[in-house]
Amino acid sequence: MKKLGAAAFKEKCLSIIDNLDSEGLIITKHGKEVAKIIPIRSDSGSLIGCLKGEGRIIKEGDDLLSTGIKWKAKL
């Protein structure tokens, strides 16, 4: 992954963003990594919020591994 100093990033910000590859870019300040810029994949945008309302909060005492379906097994 490429690294770039903050001052150089500031000078060429728009050009860098327009030409960002899939790996992204690490911004450094005084040789220390401070930020990472990665492109947003357009295909993953549809995943945001797609499971809204599908989960539930497990209460204390509930079986985490249970499906919630009760059944009787023959012995």
NORKA-V897172 format. One record per residue. N is the residue number from 1. RES is the residue in one small letter. SS is DSSP state (2 for helix, 1 for strand, 0 for the rest). D_CENTER is the distance of its C-alpha to the mean C-alpha in Angstrom with 1 decimal. Layout:
BEGIN
n->N res->RES ss->SS d_center->D_CENTER
n->N res->RES ss->SS d_center->D_CENTER
END
This chain:
BEGIN
n->1 res->m ss->0 d_center->17.7
n->2 res->k ss->1 d_center->19.8
n->3 res->k ss->1 d_center->20.5
n->4 res->l ss->1 d_center->22.2
n->5 res->g ss->1 d_center->24.0
n->6 res->a ss->2 d_center->23.1
n->7 res->a ss->2 d_center->26.6
n->8 res->a ss->2 d_center->26.3
n->9 res->f ss->2 d_center->22.9
n->10 res->k ss->2 d_center->24.6
n->11 res->e ss->2 d_center->27.5
n->12 res->k ss->2 d_center->25.7
n->13 res->c ss->2 d_center->22.4
n->14 res->l ss->2 d_center->22.9
n->15 res->s ss->2 d_center->24.2
n->16 res->i ss->2 d_center->21.3
n->17 res->i ss->2 d_center->18.7
n->18 res->d ss->2 d_center->20.9
n->19 res->n ss->0 d_center->21.2
n->20 res->l ss->0 d_center->17.7
n->21 res->d ss->0 d_center->17.2
n->22 res->s ss->0 d_center->14.3
n->23 res->e ss->0 d_center->13.9
n->24 res->g ss->0 d_center->13.6
n->25 res->l ss->1 d_center->15.7
n->26 res->i ss->1 d_center->16.2
n->27 res->i ss->1 d_center->18.4
n->28 res->t ss->1 d_center->21.0
n->29 res->k ss->1 d_center->23.6
n->30 res->h ss->0 d_center->26.8
n->31 res->g ss->0 d_center->25.3
n->32 res->k ss->1 d_center->22.5
n->33 res->e ss->1 d_center->18.8
n->34 res->v ss->1 d_center->17.5
n->35 res->a ss->1 d_center->14.5
n->36 res->k ss->1 d_center->12.3
n->37 res->i ss->1 d_center->12.2
n->38 res->i ss->0 d_center->10.3
n->39 res->p ss->0 d_center->11.4
n->40 res->i ss->0 d_center->9.8
n->41 res->r ss->0 d_center->10.9
n->42 res->s ss->2 d_center->13.4
n->43 res->d ss->2 d_center->13.5
n->44 res->s ss->2 d_center->10.0
n->45 res->g ss->2 d_center->11.0
n->46 res->s ss->2 d_center->13.4
n->47 res->l ss->2 d_center->11.1
n->48 res->i ss->0 d_center->10.3
n->49 res->g ss->0 d_center->13.1
n->50 res->c ss->0 d_center->14.8
n->51 res->l ss->0 d_center->15.4
n->52 res->k ss->0 d_center->16.7
n->53 res->g ss->0 d_center->20.0
n->54 res->e ss->0 d_center->19.6
n->55 res->g ss->0 d_center->19.1
n->56 res->r ss->0 d_center->21.7
n->57 res->i ss->0 d_center->22.2
n->58 res->i ss->0 d_center->24.2
n->59 res->k ss->0 d_center->27.3
n->60 res->e ss->0 d_center->29.1
n->61 res->g ss->0 d_center->31.4
n->62 res->d ss->0 d_center->29.4
n->63 res->d ss->0 d_center->28.9
n->64 res->l ss->0 d_center->25.2
n->65 res->l ss->0 d_center->26.0
n->66 res->s ss->0 d_center->28.3
n->67 res->t ss->0 d_center->27.9
n->68 res->g ss->0 d_center->30.1
n->69 res->i ss->0 d_center->32.8
n->70 res->k ss->0 d_center->36.2
n->71 res->w ss->0 d_center->38.5
n->72 res->k ss->0 d_center->41.7
n->73 res->a ss->0 d_center->42.2
n->74 res->k ss->0 d_center->45.7
n->75 res->l ss->0 d_center->47.0
END
